[in-house]
Amino acid sequence: MSVYENIYAIVRQIPSGKVATYGQIADLAALYGRARMIGYALYRVDTRSLNIPWHRVVNAQGEISHSPRRHGTDYQQRLLLEAEGIKFSSEGKINLRDYQWQSRLAQDL
């Protein structure tokens, strides 16, 4: 399994209504300290794909990472998360205490 395939397999486990952070996914993929690599992997996903819930991964502050390179998908990400019942603060943050996914593997780390 390639590194990206491993990342995608982990991201597929995030249930609707929950989010994970780039760093959390990196740790679960044994890519400690390589959160940016997770971002690169998710950037390559076809955003129309229902197979990989790329929109459920946010930064460590509980925010969507905005970038002009995303060509508007950062706004699409928020809409998808809100459709799953995730609430954003007036500052655009997600309360990770309420919405962060805890995988069984993450509990063992």
Protein Blocks (a to p, Z undefined) as FASTA:
>chain_A
ZZklmmmmmmmmpcghiacdfklmmmmnopghilmmmmmmmmmpcfkbmkbgfklpccfk
opacddfklnoplmmmmmmmmmnopacdfkopacfklmmccdfklmmZZ
